[in-house]
Amino acid sequence: MSPTTTTTDGIPAQPGPRGVSDAAGNTAIDSATDRASDMTEPAPRHDTAGETGPSGVIAGAGPVARPGERATVRLRDAGSESEEEPPRYAPEWLQLREGADGAARAHDLLDPLRIRLANRPGRCGSLVVHDLGCGTGSMGRWLAPRLDGAQHWILHDRDPYLLHFAAVASPRAAADGSRVTVETRRADVARLTPDALSGASLVTASALLDVLTREEIEALAEACAGAGCPALLTLSVAGRVELGPSAPLDAEIAEAFNAHQRRGGLLGPDAVTVAVEAFGERGATVRVNPSPWRLGPDDAELTAQWLRGWVGAAVEQRPELGERADRYLQERLAACAAGELRVTVHHSDLLALPRPSGGAA
């Protein structure tokens, strides 16, 4: 495993060994063996039972960083956890979906990204990649081995338990064998401070845009434009689901789920359209490619968990669906267990390339 650094300036840091700290309060961990064996301090664990739906993401942001804190995303004050906060993603769910996510991501967006990164101004030194809402780090495990050159990944998430997973399982090497290093920052990713991305070569996120508001996407686009860095934002829900064989209640469940995704001003399936506008208005060239999950008999466990979350959110939005939805779910789960159900969950991947400047091509 590559070395990691944790941000500790008054922010609860990644659980793990207490290495030698530098003047900035960053803790370096020297080897994979050290981190795997020493990282035994239990992270704060929250009850994640049933937290398998898109509503499990925390949206919104807290107060700006206090004086002396490193520029990062806006943070909730330490100890501000409350029963009113939405649940987080369960790491079990993130691990379950990782294979389908990797298969779905739009590989066609990688070549234009590689070209831009290879021609970035002042390209000496490592790529600096900010992964927003990193979860268990699946985006880094997918992308880092597909990019050449030394890379330093800065993993942002508000949950130290997920940051622990992400750091321990971070990739060691780039596509050409160059070193990959990792740093974690505990933070809420809904809004960026103006200088959060200073020095960034790339911003990434996975399954994030649809749990942001219009204002938060505008802030993200502004921060990327200010840093002059590309953004690869993958797996945003598109609001379309296809199940085979079809059933009469499919459309009602899908409509109710999409309405649930838009609760509280979140954009849900409208997020990619808003993001295209936001990045385009700031001079970026924006490409959007489909990235659907295609789930069949070999994906029965993921399909069953997704079904429970999909139907559950629909019923939460429209309680009158209750009895019909329960019968529908049981029938769908039975078909899934029998290997008779196929599901396509449509997503979109977005690549925003800022206006070239300096020596960029």
N, C-alpha and C positions, 0 to 999 in steps of 0.2 A: 504494500500500500504506500502511496505517496504521502509525504508529510502533510499535516494539517495545521491550521492556525485557528484559534477561536477568539472572537472579540469579547472582551471581558470588562470594558469600561463602564461599570455600573449596570451592565446588561447580564442577565443570567446566561452563563456560557454553556457551551456544549458539555454534557456530562462526560467525564473521562479523567485521564491522568493529569496530575498537576506538574507540568514540565517547567522548564526554565522560562521565565517571562522576560520579554524585552521591555524597553522603556515605555513603549506604547501600550503595554498591558496585554500583548498578544502571547499566547502560549503555543510553542512549537512542539510537535510530537515527532520523534525522529524516525520511526520505522513502523512498518505494518505490524511487526511482531509486538512492539511496545504497545501500539494502540489496541490491538486485538486482545492482548493479555491484561493490560492495565485498565482498560476502560470499563471498570466494573461498578463504579458508583451508579446506583440506580437513578435513572432520569425520572423527573416528575411524570407520573403516568396517570392519564385520565381515563375514565371508563369509556371504552370505545365500542361497547356492544351495540351492534346494529348501525354503526356509523358507516354505512356503505353507499350513501347516495350523494349526489352533487351538492345537496344542501349542507353537507358536512364541512364545507370550506368557510373559514371566517373571512368575511368581507368587511370593508370599512377600515378606519385607521384611528389611531389614538393621538396623543399629543406629540408635538415636535420634539426632537431630541434635546436634552438638556445641555447647557454649556459644557464643553469638554468632551462630549460624546462624539464618536466617529460618525461622519456623514453616512447615513444609511437610509433605509426606509423608515417611515414614522413608526414610533414605538408606543405600545401601551406601557404605562408605568408598571414597574415590577410590583407584583402582588395585587394587580387589578383584576385578577380572574374573578368571575362572578357566575352565578347560575344563569344569568341572562345571556351570556355569550353563547353563540352557536357552537355545536360540537365540531371537532376536527376530524379530518380523515383518519380512519384507522390504518395503521401500517399494513395490516393483513390485506385490506382492500387494495392498497397501492401496489403491494407485491403481486397480488392476484392478477391485476390488470396489466402489469408491466410487459408481458410478452405480446399481448394484443396491441398495446400502445406502440411498441417497437415495430411490429409488422405493419401498422397503419400509417405511421408518419410518412410524409411525402418526401421520398428520396430525391425527387426531381428538383427540390429546392436547394439541395446541398451544393451542386456545382456552381451556381451563381454566388452562393455564400462563400465557397472556397476561393473563388476568383477575387471577390472583394477583400477577403481577409488577407490574401497573398499580396494584394496591392495597397494595403492600408498605409497611410502616411506614418512615418517614423516606426516602421514595423520591426525594428530590432527588439529583442527581448520576447518574453512570453506573451501569448494571447491572454487577455484578462476577460474572463467570461463570468457574467453575473447571471445566476440561475434563480429566478424569482419564484417563490412558493415551491421550493425544491422537493418537498415531501421526503421520500426515502432516497432521492437522488437518481431516479431512473433516467431523467433527461441527460445527465452527465454520463451515465454508463452507456447510453445509446450514442451520444454525439461525440464525446471526446475521442473515442477510437476511430472516428470517421474524419477527423481533422488532423492535418499535419502540423508539426511544430510544437514547441514547449507551450504548455497551457497552465494558467492559474485560475481555478474555478472558485468563485465566491458564492457560497450557497446560502440563500436567504429563506428562512421559514420562522414562524412564530413559535413552533413547538420544538423544544429541545429534544424530546424523545425522537421525533422524525429526523432532526439534525444528526443525532447519534447514528441512526441507520445510514443516513446519506454519507457521513464521513467514513464510517467503517467500510462501506462497500464502494467507495469512490474508485474510479479507474486509475491504473498506475501509469499507462503509457498512451501516447497519441498514435495515430495511424502509422507514422514513420518511426515509432519507437522513442520519440522524445518524451521527456518527463512531464507528468501531470501532477500538479500540487493542488491542494484544496484548503479553503478557509471557510468557516461557518460563521454566520451572523444571525442571531435570534432577533427577528423583526417581523412586523406585519407588512405584507407586501402590497397593500391596496393603494398606497400613495407614496410617491417618491419625493424626497427633498431635492432641491435643485441640483445639488452637487453630489448626489448619491452615486452617479455613474461616472464620475471623473476618472479618466484613464481607462475606461472600458473599451474593449475591442468588440464585444458582442454581448447582447442581452438575450437570454432564453427564458422560456416558461412553457409549461405543459398543463393543459386543462385549467388555465387560469382566467383567460379573458372573459369567459361567460359568467364568472362570479364577481365581475367588476361593474361599477357604474360608468356612465358616460364621462363624468368628471375624472374618475380614476384612470380611464383609458386615455383621456386627453393629457393627464399628468404624465403617464407613462410615455406617450408619444413625444411630449415636450422634453422629457428627460433624455430620451434616446437622441432626439435631434440636437440637444445641447451638447451631448457627448460625441456626436458625429458617428455613432456606432450602429451597426445593423441590429435588427431584432428578429429572432426566429421564435414564433409563438405558435405552438402546436396544439392540436386536439381540442379545439373549441367546438362545443356542440353546435350542430347546424339545425336542430329542430325537426329532423326527419328520422324516422325509424321504420324499417321494413321487417315484418315477421312472416315466415312461411312455415306452414300454411297460415293464411290470414284468418282473422276472427272478427266478428261484428264489432267488438268493443275496442279494437286496436286504435281507431282514430280518436275516440273519446279519451282514452288513456293518454295518448300522445298530446292531444290538445291541453288536457289538464296539467300534464307534466311541464309543457312549455310555459304555461301560465305560472306554474310554481317557480320556474327558473327566473321569472321576471319579478318576483316579489321584492319589495323594498327598494325598487329602483335599479336592481341588477339587470344586466342586459340579456343574459341567457343567450338564446339563439340569434339575437340581434347584434351580438358583440363584434363579430368579424366585420360586418358592414360598417359599424361605427369606427372600428380600428382602422380600416382601409381609409376612411375619410380623414381621421385624425392624423395618421402618418402622411397621407398624401398632401394634406394642407400644409405640412411642414417640409415639403419638398422631396419626400422619399418616393422611390419607385417601389410599388407594393405588388407582390404576387401572392395569389391565394390558390392553393391546390387542395383537392379533397383528400381526406385521410380517414376513411371509414373503418370501423371494426367490422369484420366479417366472421361471425361466430357460428360454428357448427358443432357436430357431435363431440369433437375433441376439446371443445371449450365449455363443457357442460357446467363446471363449477363456476366459472366466471359468468356465464349466461344466467345461471340461477340467481347469483348474487345481484347481478344487474337488474334482473326482472323484479326482485323484491324491492330494490331501491326505486326503480322506475314507477312501479305500481303504487308503492307507498307514498311517494311524493304526489302522485296524481290524486290519491284519496285524501291526503292532507289538504290539497287545494280544493277538492270538491268532495266533501264527506258524503254527499248523497250517492256517490258511486259505490259506497261501502260493500254491500252484499254482492252486487254484480261483479265488482272488482275482485272480491275474495274468490269467487268461483272461477273467474277468469284466470287469476294468478295460479290457483291450484291446477287448472287444466294446462296452463302453459308450463308449469314446473313438471308435471307428469310427462308432457311431450318432450321436454328437455331431457329428463332422466332416461326416456326411451330412445334418445338419439334422433327424434323426429322433428326437432325445432331448429330452424336457422334464423339468425337475426343479423341485420345490417344496421349498425348505429352510425349515422353520418356525422362526421366531424370535418373541420377545415383547419389547414395549416397556413400560416401567414409568414411571409418573409418581407421585411421592410428594409430597403437599402437606401441610406441617406444620400443626399446629393453629394457627388464626389467633390473632394477639395484637396488642395495640395497635390501630392503625387498619386492620388488614388486614380484607378482606371475606371 
